[in-house]
Amino acid sequence: MATPEYRAELINFADSVLHDSIENLDWKELLDWEHRHLKYTREELPNPRAELPIQIIHQSKGRCGEFALLYNGLLLANGYKSRIVIDCSTLKDKSKKVAGDHVWVEVFINNCWVHVDPH
């Protein structure tokens, strides 16, 4: 679970800077919240890429990695158990490995892990 400091910082940022609270939202409402503040892009992203929720919100655009990291942070701030899933599958041509081809989140809902692709 998120530390009290982390939770307070993210909740305060959403309230005071964005004027769009994340507090007490369920996992579906958090997806809607994320899509109001983060847009998918194929454009070049900063190097290094943002990894923390507030940095990602400031960046305002991203790909599956940013969507998963932000959503995971929103879930943790709201008391959910969640984890990042990274696809490390290989192509049919075994000489070409694809590490991290896609990233999504699993959230613990009703005593089971549910895959949620926030992007």
C-alpha positions as a Markdown table, in Angstrom:
| # | Residue | x | y | z |
|---|---|---|---|---|
| 1 | Met | 0.0 | 0.0 | 0.0 |
| 2 | Ala | 1.0 | 3.6 | -0.5 |
| 3 | Thr | 2.7 | 5.5 | 2.4 |
| 4 | Pro | 0.6 | 8.1 | 4.0 |
| 5 | Glu | 2.9 | 10.8 | 2.7 |
| 6 | Tyr | 2.6 | 9.5 | -0.9 |
| 7 | Arg | -1.1 | 9.3 | -0.7 |
| 8 | Ala | -1.4 | 12.8 | 0.8 |
| 9 | Glu | 0.9 | 14.3 | -1.8 |
| 10 | Leu | -1.0 | 12.8 | -4.8 |
| 11 | Ile | -4.4 | 13.6 | -3.3 |
| 12 | Asn | -3.3 | 17.2 | -2.6 |
| 13 | Phe | -1.9 | 17.6 | -6.1 |
| 14 | Ala | -5.1 | 16.4 | -7.7 |
| 15 | Asp | -7.2 | 18.7 | -5.5 |
| 16 | Ser | -5.1 | 21.9 | -5.5 |
| 17 | Val | -3.5 | 21.9 | -8.9 |
| 18 | Leu | -5.9 | 20.0 | -11.1 |
| 19 | His | -9.1 | 20.7 | -9.1 |
| 20 | Asp | -10.2 | 17.1 | -9.9 |
| 21 | Ser | -10.1 | 14.9 | -6.8 |
| 22 | Ile | -9.0 | 11.3 | -6.8 |
| 23 | Glu | -10.0 | 10.6 | -3.3 |
| 24 | Asn | -12.5 | 7.8 | -2.7 |
| 25 | Leu | -12.9 | 7.0 | -6.4 |
| 26 | Asp | -13.4 | 3.3 | -7.3 |
| 27 | Trp | -11.1 | 1.5 | -9.8 |
| 28 | Lys | -13.4 | 2.4 | -12.8 |
| 29 | Glu | -13.7 | 6.1 | -11.8 |
| 30 | Leu | -9.9 | 6.2 | -11.5 |
| 31 | Leu | -9.6 | 5.1 | -15.2 |
| 32 | Asp | -11.9 | 7.9 | -16.2 |
| 33 | Trp | -9.9 | 10.4 | -14.1 |
| 34 | Glu | -6.7 | 9.2 | -15.7 |
| 35 | His | -8.1 | 9.6 | -19.2 |
| 36 | Arg | -9.0 | 13.2 | -18.4 |
| 37 | His | -5.4 | 14.0 | -17.6 |
| 38 | Leu | -3.3 | 11.8 | -19.8 |
| 39 | Lys | -3.4 | 11.4 | -23.5 |
| 40 | Tyr | -1.9 | 8.6 | -25.6 |
| 41 | Thr | 0.9 | 9.7 | -27.9 |
| 42 | Arg | 3.3 | 8.2 | -30.5 |
| 43 | Glu | 5.5 | 11.3 | -30.3 |
| 44 | Glu | 8.9 | 11.3 | -28.7 |
| 45 | Leu | 8.8 | 11.3 | -24.9 |
| 46 | Pro | 11.4 | 12.8 | -22.6 |
| 47 | Asn | 14.5 | 10.8 | -21.8 |
| 48 | Pro | 14.4 | 9.6 | -19.1 |
| 49 | Arg | 10.7 | 9.0 | -19.2 |
| 50 | Ala | 8.6 | 10.1 | -16.2 |
| 51 | Glu | 8.0 | 7.3 | -13.7 |
| 52 | Leu | 6.2 | 8.9 | -10.8 |
| 53 | Pro | 2.4 | 9.8 | -11.0 |
| 54 | Ile | 2.8 | 13.5 | -10.5 |
| 55 | Gln | 5.6 | 13.7 | -13.1 |
| 56 | Ile | 3.4 | 11.7 | -15.5 |
| 57 | Ile | 0.5 | 14.0 | -15.0 |
| 58 | His | 2.8 | 17.1 | -15.6 |
| 59 | Gln | 4.0 | 15.4 | -18.8 |
| 60 | Ser | 0.3 | 15.0 | -19.8 |
| 61 | Lys | 1.0 | 12.4 | -22.5 |
| 62 | Gly | 2.4 | 8.9 | -22.6 |
| 63 | Arg | 2.2 | 5.4 | -23.8 |
| 64 | Cys | 1.2 | 2.1 | -22.1 |
| 65 | Gly | 4.0 | 2.5 | -19.5 |
| 66 | Glu | 3.0 | 5.9 | -18.3 |
| 67 | Phe | -0.7 | 4.9 | -18.3 |
| 68 | Ala | 0.1 | 1.8 | -16.2 |
| 69 | Leu | 2.4 | 3.6 | -13.8 |
| 70 | Leu | -0.1 | 6.4 | -13.2 |
| 71 | Tyr | -3.0 | 4.1 | -12.8 |
| 72 | Asn | -1.1 | 1.9 | -10.4 |
| 73 | Gly | -0.3 | 5.1 | -8.3 |
| 74 | Leu | -3.9 | 6.2 | -8.3 |
| 75 | Leu | -5.0 | 2.7 | -7.2 |
| 76 | Leu | -2.4 | 2.6 | -4.4 |
| 77 | Ala | -3.4 | 6.1 | -3.2 |
| 78 | Asn | -7.0 | 4.8 | -2.9 |
| 79 | Gly | -6.1 | 1.8 | -0.9 |
| 80 | Tyr | -6.2 | -0.9 | -3.6 |
| 81 | Lys | -3.7 | -3.7 | -3.9 |
| 82 | Ser | -2.3 | -3.4 | -7.4 |
| 83 | Arg | 0.8 | -4.4 | -9.4 |
| 84 | Ile | 2.4 | -3.7 | -12.8 |
| 85 | Val | 2.5 | -6.4 | -15.4 |
| 86 | Ile | 5.2 | -6.3 | -18.1 |
| 87 | Asp | 4.8 | -8.4 | -21.3 |
| 88 | Cys | 8.2 | -10.1 | -21.9 |
| 89 | Ser | 7.0 | -12.4 | -24.6 |
| 90 | Thr | 9.2 | -13.4 | -27.6 |
| 91 | Leu | 8.4 | -13.2 | -31.2 |
| 92 | Lys | 8.2 | -16.4 | -33.3 |
| 93 | Asp | 11.7 | -15.6 | -34.5 |
| 94 | Lys | 13.5 | -16.6 | -31.3 |
| 95 | Ser | 16.4 | -14.4 | -32.1 |
| 96 | Lys | 14.3 | -11.3 | -31.6 |
| 97 | Lys | 13.2 | -10.8 | -28.0 |
| 98 | Val | 10.7 | -8.2 | -27.2 |
| 99 | Ala | 11.1 | -7.1 | -23.6 |
| 100 | Gly | 8.4 | -4.8 | -22.2 |
| 101 | Asp | 6.4 | -4.7 | -25.4 |
| 102 | His | 3.3 | -3.8 | -23.4 |
| 103 | Val | 2.6 | -2.8 | -19.8 |
| 104 | Trp | -0.7 | -3.0 | -17.8 |
| 105 | Val | -2.0 | -3.3 | -14.3 |
| 106 | Glu | -3.6 | -6.0 | -12.1 |
| 107 | Val | -5.8 | -4.8 | -9.3 |
| 108 | Phe | -7.1 | -7.0 | -6.5 |
| 109 | Ile | -10.9 | -6.8 | -6.6 |
| 110 | Asn | -13.3 | -9.1 | -4.8 |
| 111 | Asn | -10.5 | -11.5 | -3.7 |
| 112 | Cys | -9.0 | -12.0 | -7.2 |
| 113 | Trp | -6.5 | -10.3 | -9.4 |
| 114 | Val | -8.1 | -8.5 | -12.4 |
| 115 | His | -6.2 | -7.4 | -15.4 |
| 116 | Val | -6.9 | -3.8 | -16.3 |
| 117 | Asp | -5.3 | -2.2 | -19.4 |
| 118 | Pro | -5.5 | 1.6 | -18.6 |
| 119 | His | -4.3 | 2.7 | -22.0 |
